[in-house]
Amino acid sequence: MRYTKRIELCVTLVVGTATLIPGCNRAGKKASSQAESAQAIPEAGPLARPKSLQQVGVPAEATRAAIPPDNPQTPEKITLGMKLFFDGRLSADGSVACSTCHDPARAFTDRKPVSVGINNRAGQRNAPTILNALYNKTQFWDGRAKTLEEQAALPIVNPVEMGQPSLDAAVARVAAVSEYQQAFRDIFGRPPNGPDLLRAIASYERTQLSFDAPFDHFIAGDQNAIDNSAKRGWELFNTRGRCNKCHALTEDKRDVTLFTDNDFHNIGIGIIRHNVVALARQAEQLINSGDTAAIDRAAIQTDMSALGRFLVTKKEPDIASFKTPDLRNVLVTGPYFHDGSQETLWDVCDHYNKGDGLQNPYLDQDIQPLALTEAEIDDLVAFLASLTSADYKEHGASELARQRELSRTARPQRDTARAFGPKPIQPKPSRP
């Protein structure tokens, strides 16, 4: 019980923006003179504050298990991590912070198809939300990092993201600030250093629990918390929609918490645009090197991004497979898929409805035409919208209206003939 209360104290710690270390890059106002930022660094507003465990739907046991023994939560460490998360000093030119791609006002995403780092350099991947990332079994779309500490290190040194030549270079920028020097000594008992910097950022990220959605209240017993359309969508999600093939505990056991199997699947995105067999051949030598930073650069900077999980495992079945995302707050964390290629939830449903994957020899076997009607797709979207947490209720309402209006005029993934037809015959893979 004492341990649970200690986590509660750390998670509910309220940190106002006024406590930020002087000189931190707030809203890009004090960016380095070395480069002018084309985008402002988001401020640490109310939505950035650590979240309470007292939300309907929070899995208490999983939350406790998500705190690693070698990096226990403390209020002071969380405060430090929050300051670092919003500080442009972690980037080479002062123009980019963690919050640039993970803006609390945008549900800790950037709402762009792919993220843009220093010098307006665009990557290859869509920025996943930090919300509920503490529960992830692996981090990044291809799972190349296992922990939030490991994940935090790679964007700092990626040339397309934060652009530091090394983690030590970022630490040197931080260590030049006396307030940071004192904070590290008080919390860790030593000067600023790379591992402790990563521990602090990860500790802050673990406070971003996001539940208390209408669906949580429905599961808790309030039958009026969601409408009939969302209720029908929930049933479709677990039956004819086949969403439960990836977004459930098992095909027979529904997941009412995170909606992910923590696995990787090829769902037919991007494979036609890339010669993945040739890319796989190129990637093998890189993977064999074991150079984590080099693999990270390939995933963010090159067409090898399309290889997905293969970049980590070098297993042929993993070609173009990507992690099943948590679906909470999915309405407000678009655009969708690893490449941000789908604008609306209607586009996502259309993609699955037609069983996309023609000419894709690595397509997951569970991807096949669904024969869902327009009304049923509307119901699925209504269910997905019900997963929007209370913090983003207003944002969710406006985003749902925007997406619904767009879906009436632009449906690039819609293919009714294929949706109601037989599953296409898949070609056999050519060995990489």
CORUR-V250162 format. One record per residue. BURIAL is # if it has 9 or more other C-alpha atoms within 8 Angstrom, else .. Layout:
burial = <BURIAL,BURIAL>
This chain:
burial = <.,.,.,.,.,.,#,#,#,#,#,#,#,.,.,#,.,.,.,.,.,.,.,#,#,#,.,#,.,.,#,#,.,.,#,.,#,.,.,#,#,#,.,#,#,.,.,.,#,#,#,#,#,.,#,#,#,#,.,.,.,.,#,#,.,#,#,.,.,.,.,.,#,.,#,.,#,#,#,#,#,#,#,#,#,#,#,#,#,#,#,#,#,#,#,#,#,#,#,#,#,#,#,#,.,#,#,#,#,#,.,#,#,#,#,#,#,#,.,.,#,#,#,#,#,#,#,#,#,#,#,#,#,#,.,.,.,#,#,#,#,#,#,#,#,#,#,#,#,#,#,#,#,#,#,#,#,#,#,#,#,#,#,#,.,.,#,.,#,#,#,.,#,#,#,.,.,.,.,#,#,#,#,#,#,.,.,.,.,.,#,#,.,#,.,#,#,#,#,#,#,#,#,#,#,#,#,#,#,#,#,#,#,#,#,#,#,#,.,.,.,.,.,.,#,#,.,.,#,#,#,#,#,#,.,#,#,#,#,.,#,#,#,#,#,#,#,#,#,#,#,.,.,#,#,.,.,.,#,#,#,#,.,#,#,#,#,#,#,.,#,.,.,.,.,#,#,.,#,#,#,.,#,#,.,#,#,.,.,.,.,.,#,.,#,#,#,#,#,#,#,#,#,#,#,#,#,#,#,#,#,#,.,#,.,.,.,#,#,#,#,#,#,#,.,.,#,#,#,#,#,#,#,#,#,#,#,#,#,#,#,#,#,#,#,#,#,#,#,#,#,#,#,#,#,#,#,.,.,#,.,#,#,.,.,.,#,#,#,#,#,#,.,.,.,#,#,#,#,#,#,#,#,#,#,#,#,#,#,#,.,#,#,.,.,#,.,.,#,#,.,.,#,#,.,#,#,.,.,.,#,.,.,#,.,.,.,#,#,#,.,.,.,.,.,.,.,.,.,.,.,.>
